[in-house]
Amino acid sequence: MRSPGRNRIVRCGYQAWTKTLIDRKRSAADPEGHQFFKLRKDGGLVQRSYERKGHGVCCLRSPNGVSTLHTLHKPLEPTNRDEISAAIQSGRWGDSELNPDGSYLTAWDEENTVVLVVAGSLPSDT
């Protein structure tokens, strides 16, 4: 699954990233404690790319506009899904207040390759 842009990350939880590898032997031998990157024979950096399939996203927005975004790395259990959905609908997560209009829970439907909105609604600006 490839991401066409940032929107898919916010909606389905798909993630892709690249890491530049550290040369542990060279870094450990440096008397000043500097870290060195691993280099290819041609002098370029050694990098590894990773992808993580998403299973959905949980975005909880407080009334002051601050959001926390959680990507789901496996499908939610029904009890967790129901608990988060109820919190979004009620506008309460434990002792904290939520903005139901800015909070949402999605799930990735692998069979139909679409994002399903489980609770709340996706913001129009994403």
C-alpha positions as CSV (number, residue, x, y, z in Angstrom):
1,M,0.0,0.0,0.0
2,R,1.5,3.4,-1.0
3,S,0.5,6.7,0.4
4,P,-0.5,9.3,-2.2
5,G,0.1,12.1,0.3
6,R,-0.4,13.2,3.9
7,N,-4.1,12.8,3.9
8,R,-3.9,9.0,3.9
9,I,-1.7,9.0,7.0
10,V,-4.3,11.0,8.9
11,R,-7.1,8.8,7.8
12,C,-5.9,5.2,7.6
13,G,-2.8,5.1,9.8
14,Y,-0.4,4.1,7.0
15,Q,3.2,5.2,7.8
16,A,6.4,5.3,5.8
17,W,9.8,6.6,7.0
18,T,13.5,6.4,6.2
19,K,16.3,6.0,8.7
20,T,20.0,6.9,8.2
21,L,22.0,4.1,9.9
22,I,24.6,4.9,12.6
23,D,28.1,3.4,12.3
24,R,28.2,2.0,15.8
25,K,31.9,0.8,15.7
26,R,33.2,4.2,14.5
27,S,30.9,6.1,17.0
28,A,32.0,3.9,19.9
29,A,35.7,4.5,19.1
30,D,35.4,8.3,19.0
31,P,37.0,9.8,22.1
32,E,34.7,12.8,22.0
33,G,31.5,10.7,21.7
34,H,30.5,11.9,18.3
35,Q,28.0,9.7,16.3
36,F,28.9,8.8,12.7
37,F,26.6,7.7,9.9
38,K,27.3,4.5,8.0
39,L,28.6,5.2,4.6
40,R,28.4,3.2,1.3
41,K,31.6,2.6,-0.6
42,D,30.7,5.6,-2.9
43,G,30.5,7.8,0.2
44,G,26.7,8.0,0.3
45,L,24.7,7.5,3.4
46,V,23.3,4.0,4.2
47,Q,19.6,4.3,4.7
48,R,16.7,1.9,5.3
49,S,13.1,2.6,4.3
50,Y,10.2,1.2,6.3
51,E,6.4,1.0,5.8
52,R,3.8,0.1,8.3
53,K,0.3,-0.8,7.1
54,G,-2.4,1.2,8.9
55,H,-5.6,-0.1,10.5
56,G,-7.1,3.2,11.2
57,V,-6.7,6.4,13.2
58,C,-8.0,7.8,16.5
59,C,-8.0,11.6,16.7
60,L,-9.1,13.1,20.0
61,R,-9.4,16.9,20.0
62,S,-9.8,19.0,23.2
63,P,-12.1,22.1,23.2
64,N,-8.9,24.3,23.1
65,G,-8.1,22.8,19.7
66,V,-5.2,20.6,20.7
67,S,-5.4,17.1,19.2
68,T,-3.7,13.8,19.8
69,L,-3.5,11.5,16.8
70,H,-3.0,7.8,17.3
71,T,-2.4,5.4,14.4
72,L,-3.7,1.9,14.8
73,H,-1.2,-0.8,14.1
74,K,-3.7,-3.6,14.4
75,P,-7.5,-3.6,14.2
76,L,-9.2,-2.4,17.5
77,E,-11.0,-5.0,19.6
78,P,-14.8,-4.3,19.6
79,T,-14.8,-3.2,23.2
80,N,-12.1,-0.6,22.6
81,R,-13.8,0.6,19.4
82,D,-17.1,1.0,21.3
83,E,-15.4,2.8,24.2
84,I,-13.7,5.3,21.9
85,S,-16.9,5.8,19.8
86,A,-18.9,6.5,23.0
87,A,-16.3,9.0,24.2
88,I,-16.3,10.9,20.9
89,Q,-20.2,11.0,20.8
90,S,-20.5,12.1,24.5
91,G,-17.6,14.6,24.3
92,R,-15.9,13.0,27.4
93,W,-12.9,10.8,27.8
94,G,-12.6,9.9,31.5
95,D,-12.3,13.3,33.3
96,S,-11.3,15.1,30.1
97,E,-13.6,17.0,27.8
98,L,-13.4,16.3,24.0
99,N,-14.6,18.3,21.0
100,P,-16.9,15.8,19.3
101,D,-16.8,17.9,16.1
102,G,-13.0,17.6,15.8
103,S,-12.6,14.0,17.1
104,Y,-12.9,10.9,15.0
105,L,-12.1,7.2,14.7
106,T,-11.5,5.4,11.4
107,A,-10.8,1.9,10.4
108,W,-9.1,0.6,7.2
109,D,-11.3,-1.8,5.2
110,E,-8.7,-4.0,3.5
111,E,-11.2,-5.9,1.3
112,N,-12.7,-2.7,-0.2
113,T,-9.5,-0.5,0.2
114,V,-11.4,2.3,1.8
115,V,-11.4,4.2,5.0
116,L,-14.5,3.7,7.2
117,V,-15.4,6.4,9.6
118,V,-16.4,4.6,12.8
119,A,-17.2,7.7,15.0
120,G,-17.1,11.4,14.5
121,S,-16.4,12.9,11.1
122,L,-13.2,13.6,9.2
123,P,-12.3,17.3,9.1
124,S,-12.8,18.9,5.8
125,D,-9.2,20.4,5.7
126,T,-7.5,17.0,5.5
